[in-house]
């Protein structure tokens, strides 16, 4: 019997690569993708992928999409996630799967929230180097476009580029090739686990500011280039 699991889907390359790895294995039965979105904009929180594109991804992959609607301030995060966990536990789900790589504080946070609720955290890409992950991605057949960049790390010219060898080769030296430090985010749209290509376009590129709470408790404002996606 495969273990029932929910895959926490961001819509980006790491999610796609991790999910493909799980689907190619024989341990888990992924009954749903789970994505948190802003209840006002109906876009995913960090990647700003619209609901229409997320739905197209799920349909192409062939796994239902479960949405958790969050307030812009995330004030209802714990309440909504606790309710979500209880919903899936009723469906005999015992594992939540994520596409994190090596940021230990993020994994520790997930485990601190889910383990007490009886859910085990699974990280199929965990503890691999960025070089290993990007190599696996390039060999996976999955295609992804860059849709968000940290403005002081990558210029807006990278928005809309496919994440391929040429693009990666043009990154500045101080960029993690997987964007694991937040340098960029992607939208996976074809190849690999996708049965059909996701149809979307970028209507414009916006510069936005986001306040990020640092490990020392201070808040710092970061600027990003963000694609306005139509799907």
N, C-alpha and C positions, 0 to 999 in steps of 0.2 A: 504494500500500500504506500503510495506517495504521500508525503506530508502536505497538507493544505497550506497555501501561503498566499500572501498579498504582496505585490510588487509596488514599491513606492516610486512612481514614475514622474520624472522631471521633464521628459521630452527631449533631453539632450543626449550627447554621444555616450557618456558613461552609463546612463540608464539603459540605453539601447544595447551596449556591449554587455553589461551585467545581465540583463534579461535574456539576451541571446545565449549566454553561457548557461543560465539556469534551464532554459527551454531545451538546450542540447543535452542536458543531463537527465538523470532518471530519479532524482530524489524528491522533487517538489512538483505539486500540482498547483500552478498559479491560477487562482480562480478569479482574480481581479487586479487591475491596475488601480492605484490610488494616487490622486493628485490634489494638492491644496491650491485653491485659487482665491483671488480677491473677490468678495461678494459684490462689489460695486463695478469693477472693471471686467470681471469674468476672464481674467488672465492669471496665469501662474505667477507666483510671487517674485521669484528672482529672474527667470527667463523671460517673463512677460509674454508667454505664448498664449494666444487666444483660445477660448474653449473650442471653437470650431476646428482648429488645427489639432488640438489634443484629442478630440473625438475622431478625427480622421486617422490619427496615429493608431489609436486603439482598434478602430475598425480594420485597418490594414494588418495589424498584428494578429487580430482575432481573439482578443481578450477584453471583456467588459471594463469600462472605465467608471470608477467610483469617485465622486467629487466631494471634497470637504470645503465648504464655503467659509472663509475666514474674514474677519473685519480687517480694515486697513492697518489698525494698530496691533493686531494679533491678540487683542485682549481676551478673545474667546477661544484661543488655541487649545488650551488644556481641556476645556469642556468639550469642544468638538472632537478632539482626538480620542478622548476617553470614550465618548459615545461611539465613535467609529470602531474602536477596538472591541467594544462589547458587541456591536453588530456583527463583526466578523467572527468573534469567538462563538457566537450562536451558530455559525456556519462551519464550525470545527476547524477554524484557522488557528495554527499554532506558531506561525513564523511570519515576520515582516522582512522583506528583502530590500536592500538599498544598493546604490551604485557608488558608494564612497570608496576612496582609495587609501589615503593614509592620514587624514586629519583625525587624530585620536580623540580630541575634545568633542568632535561631532558624534563619533561612535559612542563615546561614554555618555553623552547626553541622550542619545536614542535609547541606549540600554537602561539608563536611569528612569526613563519614562515608560518603557514597554515591559521590561522584565518583571516589575512588581505587578503588572496586569496579566502575567502568564504568557507573554509573547516573547519568543526568542528572535533576536536580531541576526540576520544573515547578510554577509558582505562578500559576495563572490570575487570582487576585485581587490580585496583588502590586502594591504601591505606589499603590493607590487610597486615598483618604481614607475615614475611617469614615463620613462623611456619604454618600459615593458608594456604599459597600458596603451600608449600611442602606437606602438608596433602592432599590438593585437588589434587595435581599432583599424589601422590601415590594412590589415590582412583579413578583416571580418566581412568585407563587402558592404558594410553600412556606410551610407553617405549622410553627411551633416553639414549645415551651413552655420557660420558664426553670426549670431544675432545680437549679442551684447558684448561690449568691451569696456574695461576700466580705462577711462579716458587718458590717464597719465601713463598708461602702460602700452596700449594699442590704439592707434588712430582710427577714425571712423572709416577709413578706406578698407579696413578688414571686415566691416559689416557686409554680409551677403556673400562672402567668399566661402567656397567649399573648404572643409578642413582636410587638405591633402598634403602630400609631401612638399609641394611648392610653397603652399601657404605656411606650413610649419617651418620650412627652411628660411622664410622671410621674417620670422619672429625675432625681436631683439634678444640678446643673450640673457637678459635677466627675467625672461618670461618662462614660467613653467609650461612645458609643451602641452600639458593636459589642462592648463588653466586652473590648477588645483588651488591656487591662492586667490582665485576670483578674477584673474586677468581677462577671461572671456567665457562666454556660454554659447551653446549651440542648440540647433534644432535638427534632430535626426529625421530624415524624410524618405529614404529609399534604401534598397539593398538589404542583404542579410535577413533579419527576421520579418521585414516588411513584405507583404504579399503584393503590394502595389505602391507606386510612388505617391507621396503626399503633395497635393497641389496647393501651393501658397505663393504669395508675392510680398515684396517689401515696398510699401507705399512711400515711406520717408524714414529718415534717421533722426532721432531726437537726442538731445543732450539732457540728461536728468541728474539730479542729486539724490543721494541716499545716505541717511545717517546709519552708521554701523557701530554697534557696541563692541569695544575691544576687550581682550582678555583681562586688562587691568581695570576694567569698569568704566573707562572713559568712552565717550562717544566721538567718533570722527566722521566728517562728511566726505564722501567719495563722489566723484563725478563719473558718469558712464555714458557711452554712446549706445543707444538702444533702437533696434529696428521696430518700426510699426508694421506689424504683420497682418496681411489680409488672407483669409483662408476660405 
